[in-house]
Amino acid sequence: MALSISRRILRSFASLNSLRPLSASNVKANTLGDGVSCVESSVFRKDESLFLVCRRFSTSLLTPDSSDGSFPSDLLSKKRVSTPEREIGLLQDLVIPVTNFNNEDKGFMCLAGDVFDVPIRKDIIHRVVRWQLAKRQQGTHSTKTISEVSGTGRKPWNQKGTGRARHGTLRGPQFRGGATMHGPKPRSHAIKLNKKVRRLGLKIALSARAAEGKASNIPFHAHIFLFGNLLVFEDLEIPSHKTKNIVNYFNQLENTKKLLVVDGGPISEKLKLATQNVHYVNVLPSIEDPVHGSFVKMTSIFLILGLNVYSILLHDTLVMSRDAVNKIVERMHTPINR
């Protein structure tokens, strides 16, 4: 990698006693070839002897393998300089390597930029998560009113003459075992959210996972990046239903606490059995199947849903099969039915 290096001033003598300040007449500049400038300055000591100091500043591009002998090779860094992370939200198509549970090379796959490289907006994520959590509430809470509470309907005592407060029933809210006033009743907590916003929230969540990976220097004509939190598999086939198949792969991942595996079709029985006892690995289909349904383990509850924003945010690493990526992109490009 070419490095732009400015050569430090060469010191030709060890120490100088009190030097007189330089004047403009004592400085003259020459220009050498290959973009190297030489500045000559006159410096006087106490004995008025003249020393000539030549300061050279290199503006050419040099590498450790450069044949230019004017620059010492030991001053050049041979370490690989990391490439700055890519700019997010430019809608660029990204190329990601494809692998499997055995870490085998399965080539590359192009990710659509309008799905996996959209600008990150926290406000959209907040609205989608709030809509999703509100919609999944059961809303079965219920309390009894004064007409629903069990008890007699007679007047407890006379209106006057007892010295006590007047009451017409013992089922009122002020009595033990009585009614609850203005209590909750079964209702839907769902709020309205436009389909465009819901779809944009899923794109942002996928783009956020893709943006968390570090860029890699691969000599290729496309934008190739290795994503630390977004992995694409050729398929999700495992040799057996044993839990150790998933645990062994999970232990190879770095800085991963929860793993979400997304398949393009119905979840295979082997994968379902291998992950059902591992609380930090969950499995989802890319799109909800209204006929057969699908499951995801969340707080010991099996929910029927597809890939969603809240599940992506709950897991720090996302593994998607090639078929799942294709179905998600196809779904995102499908016109919205109004």
Disulfide bonds with the S-S distance in Angstrom:
Cys38-Cys54 2.49
